[in-house]
Amino acid sequence: MSDRLLKIGITCYPSVGGSGILASELGEELAQRGHEIHFISYEQPFRMPVGPKVFFHKVQINSYDLFKYPDYTLPLSVKMAEVSRDHGLDVLHVHYAVPHATAAFLARSMLHREHQLKIITTLHGTDTTLLGRDPGYGPAIRHALEQSDAITTVSEFMRTETVRLLGVQRPIEVIHNFFEPHPTEHSQKEIRRELGLADGEAMLLHVSNLRPLKRLDLLLDTVARLKPKLAFKLVVLAGADPGPLLAEARRLGVTDRLIIRERVTDIEGYLATADLGLFTSEVESFCLSILELLTVGCPSVAFAVGGIPEVTISGETGVLVPLGDTAAMAGAVQALLADPARRAALGRAAQKRAREKFSAAAIIPRYEALYRRVCGN
């Protein structure tokens, strides 16, 4: 079992978000190492790789008048069972407990006993911190986790919260997110020209799915607090409808400081062009966007919440300020933009940390070891 190549099913939300991106990158790295990867979802994941070892199986969702809302869990479980049986999967690795872990448990129940399908559940965030508090979801999440053969979280913060909120008694392994940048299609000069940035104008970068937890009101309040003479633009790579963001920008009078791009696939070009990342989430299990910037040597300013302090170290690889303190955040941004030498030093340390702790070389072997340990059992 120590060196056998595996057949691994991966289910994630295909929308733009940390869990789907991580699952897609994981599938790509595993396929490059020779494993056979089967993505199972209602839509092809945003960054799903293309290759001879990677397959996509679409879950068909039907709407019936009988149901007020379309059901996804049961069609997903049927497709999981079908793919597991037809392709001889060893492992179903589900990202986000709701409803993926429950569907995986149902899928295994449908299979014959001789098909020893293993289930690994990775918790990414609100499946614990939000839904875990809900009495309509919490008990079902806990049961699905107890039925998993292994549970992982992307940060120590998430592990602690899962135990606290759900009372899970099973061992939970922390395997941090990773990011391996691809070669960019466009140069920094081309990106700056496409964005319309003037010479000497700094680029602040925010990447997210724009959910309420990202606190875009605080993001724009920070921008509004920056000195009027400071030459910069805030570039937002939006994974959802930017309408509410634009409305708040108009209210604060900062639309002239804002540039929005939607569903960007060549993210590496924007990462490499940025001078500074800016993140105002009120809670984060990890914050993959900060890591993405770390890998190209770009520090970020963010609130010190959730798992973010596990990713970037304040004063060494970036700057963290207390939650909600937009005045301190604006001050940190201004100080870093005025001090290129310090910003460069933070960037070098950031890239070193990303390479040593959050690269594919550091993380993928841990997942492979987990798969083989579970299958060996």
N, C-alpha and C positions, 0 to 999 in steps of 0.2 A: 504493500500500500504506500510505502514511503515515496516511490517515484512514479506511480501509475498516473497517467493522465486521466482527468475526470470529465464527466458530462454534468454541466452545472446550469440549472435554470435560474434566471434572475428576473424578479418582478419589482418594478418601481413605478412611481408616478412619472409619466413621460413629460410633464410640464417643466418649465424652466425653474429649477430649484436645486438646492444643494444635494438632496437625497437622490434625485434622478441623475444629476451630473456625476456624482460619485459612483453610482451603480453602473453608468455607461462607461466611465473611465476604468472601473474595475473589470468589466467584461472585456474591454479592449486589451488591457494588460494581461489578463488570464489567457485570452486567445493567442496573444503573441508568445506565450509560454507553452502553447500546444494544447491547452484544454478546449473542449467543445462547449460553446456558450449558446444558450437558448433564452432570448428575451421573451417574456410573456406579459402583454399589457394591452390596453384598449387602443393604443396608438404607439407608433414607433418613438422611442425616447429621443429627446432633443439632440443629444450628442452620441447616439448609438453608433458604434463603429461599423464599418463595412469590411467583410473579409470572408475567407473560405471557412473559418472556424466559428462564424457568428451567424445566428439565425433569429428571425423574428416571427412570433406567432401571435396573431391578432385575436383579441377577445371580442366577440360580437355581442353587443348589448342591444337588446330589444325593448321596446316600450309597449307595455300592455295596459289597456284601460283598467284592468284589475288593480294595478298598483298606482298609487299617487305619484311615486318617484321611481325611476328605473332602478333595477337592482343590478349591482356589479359583482357582489361577492360570489353568488352562485355560478354565473357564467365563467368567472375567473377560476373558480375551483374546478369546474369541469374541464376547462382548457388546460389547467395545470396537470390534472390527472391524465388527460389525453397525451400531452407532450411527454410527461414522465414515462408513461407506458410505451409509447411509440418510439421514443428515442433513448430509452433506458437511462434516464437521468439518475445520477448518484445523489445530488443535492439540489434542493430548492432554497435559494438564498433570497429572502424577501426583505426589501427595504421599506421601512415604515410599517408599523404593526397593523394599522387600520386601512383597508380590510385584508391586507395581504397575508398576514400570519394566520388569520382565521380561515381564509380560503385555502392556504397551504395545508392546514390541518384537515380540512374537509377533503381535499384532493387525496391526501394519503389514506384517508379512511375508505376511499372508493377503490383503491388498488388492492390487488391480491396480496396476501401475506408474504409471498416470496419476493415481492418487490420492496426492498428495504430502503425506501426513500427517506432521506434525512432532511430536516428543516433547520435552517439557520435564520434567525430574525435579527436585523440590525435596526436599532432605534436611532432616529435622526433628530427628533425635536418635539414638535407639538403633539405627536402621538402619545407622548408621556406628559409633557408640561401642560397641555391644554385638555386633550381628550381623557387623559388619565384621571383628571379631577371630576369628570362628568360621570354621574352615577349610571347613565345610560350606556356608557362605553367602558368605564374602568374595569368592571368584573370580566367582560368579554376579552379585553386586552390582556388582563392578568392570566386568564385561562389559556389563551393562545400562546402566551410566552411560556407558560408551564409545560405546554405540549411541544415546544420547540426543542430540538436536540442541542442547540447552543444559542446564546443571546449575546449580541455585542452592542456597544454604544460607541459613538464617535468622540466622546470626551468623558473625563472623570466626572464633570458636572452632570452629564446625562445619566451616568451610572448611579450617582448619588440620588438624583431626582427620581429615577425609576424605582429604586428601593424605597424611598420616602413616600412617594405618592401611590405606588401600586403594591407595596409590600411583597415584591417578588423575592422568593427564597432561593431561587436557582442562582448559580454562579453567573456573573455578567462580566465579560471580557471587554476591556477598553481597547479598541483599535482605531486610532485617529484617522481622519480623512487624509488623502494624499492628492497631489496634483503633479502631473507631468506635462509641461507645456509642449505643444506641437510647434513646428516651424511656422512662423507667421507668413501670411500671404502678402502683407504690405509693410513697407518701411515706416519708421516713425515720421519721416517727412511726409509721406503720402497720407498717413492717418491725420496729421495736423492740418494738411491742406484740405482733406475731405471734411474735417470738422470746422474749418474756417478759423483756426486759431492764428492770431497774429504773432509776429516775432516777439519773444519775451513774455508771452502770455502763458501763465501756468495752467496745467490741466489737473483738476481734481477729478477723481473717478469714484463713482458709486455703482456697484453691480448688485442687483437683487430682483426678486419677483414682486416687489412693491407691496407686499402684504402689510396689514396694519401694524404688525409687530416690528416692522422696519422703521417705524416712526419717521415718516417722510416730512411730517410737520417740523420735527426737530432738525432734520437735515437742512431744510430750507431756512429755518430760523438761524442756524449756524451761518449759512451763506449770507443772510441778511445782516449779520453782525460783523462780517469782514469789512475792513476799511474800504471806503468807496474808491480810493486811488489804487487799490491792489489789483494788478492785472491778472485775471484768472477767469476760467470758465469751469463750471461743474458739468461734467459729462456723465449722464446716467444711461447705463445699459439696462434697459427695462425688459423684464420677463413677463410683463402683464400690461394691461391697459394703462397708459400714463395719464389719462384724463384727470383723475383726482390730483396727481402731482402738478400738472399744469395749472389747475384751478387754484391750488395753494400758492404756487409761484406768482400767479397774477395778483392774488390777495396781498402778498408781501412785497410786490413790486420788484421781483428778481428774475423775471423771465429773460431779461437780456444777459443774465449770467448762466443760463441753463441751456444745455444741448442734450437732446434725447435720441437714442438709437434703440430700436426694438429688435428682439430675437436675433442678436448677433451671434454668428457661429465662429467667426475668426476673432475670438476674444483675445488671443495672444497679442495681436497688433495693438489693441487698445491698452492692454496691461503694460506693454513695453514702453508705450508713449506717455503714460501717466507720470506726473510728478509726485502725487500723493493720493492715497485712498482715504475715503471719508465714509464712516458708517455710524448710524445712530440707532441701532436696534435696541429695544428695551429688554430683549432676551435673545440669546443665540446659543444653540447647542455646541457650535463650533465656529462658524462663519468661514465657509469655504472661499468666499471672495477675498478675504484678507490673506488667506494662504496663497491664492492665485497671484496676488500682488507680491507677496514675499518671494515667490519663486523667480521673479524677474528683478528682484532687488529694489522694490518700491515699498517704502514704509506706509503705514496707515495711521490715521487718528480715529479712535473709536471709543465708545463707552465701555467701561470695565465690567461687563455683564456676562453671565453664563460661562460658556467654555472659551470665550475670547482670550482671557489671560493664559490659557493653555497653548494658544496659537502664537500670539505675539507678546513679547515682554516689554512692558512700558519702560522707556528710557534706553532700551537696548536695540529693539527691532522695530519700534513704533512708539506711539504715545497713547496712553489710555487715560480717560478722565471719568469722573463720577457720572452715573446715569442722570441725564437731564440737564447737565451743566453745559449749555451751549455757549455760554460766555468763555468758559475754560477751553472748550473745543475750538472756538474761533481764535482764541489767543494762541493755542498750540499750532494751528494751521498757519497763522501769520508768522509765528516764530520760525517754523520750518521752511516756509517759502522764502523767508529773508536770509536763511542760513544754508546755502547749498552744500557746504562742506559737512555740516552735521547731518543733513538729509542723506547725503551719499554714504556717510559712515553707518547710519541706521540701515540703509539699503544693503550694504555689504553684509552686515550682521544678519539681516533678514534672510538674504539668499542662502547664507551658510546654514542657518537654522532650518530652513525649508529643505535643503539638500540632505541634511543629516537626520532629521526627524520625520519629515512628511513627504518624502519622495516615494516613487513606486518601488525603488530598490529596498527601501526601509519597510514598507507596509505590505506589499503583495505577498512576500514569503510568510507573513503572519496569517493572512487569509488562507493560503495554501496549506499551512500547517494545521489550521483549524478544520478545514474541509477533510483532510486526511485523518485527523484525530477522530472526528465525528464518524466518518465512514468506517474507520477501523473498529469503532465501538459497536 
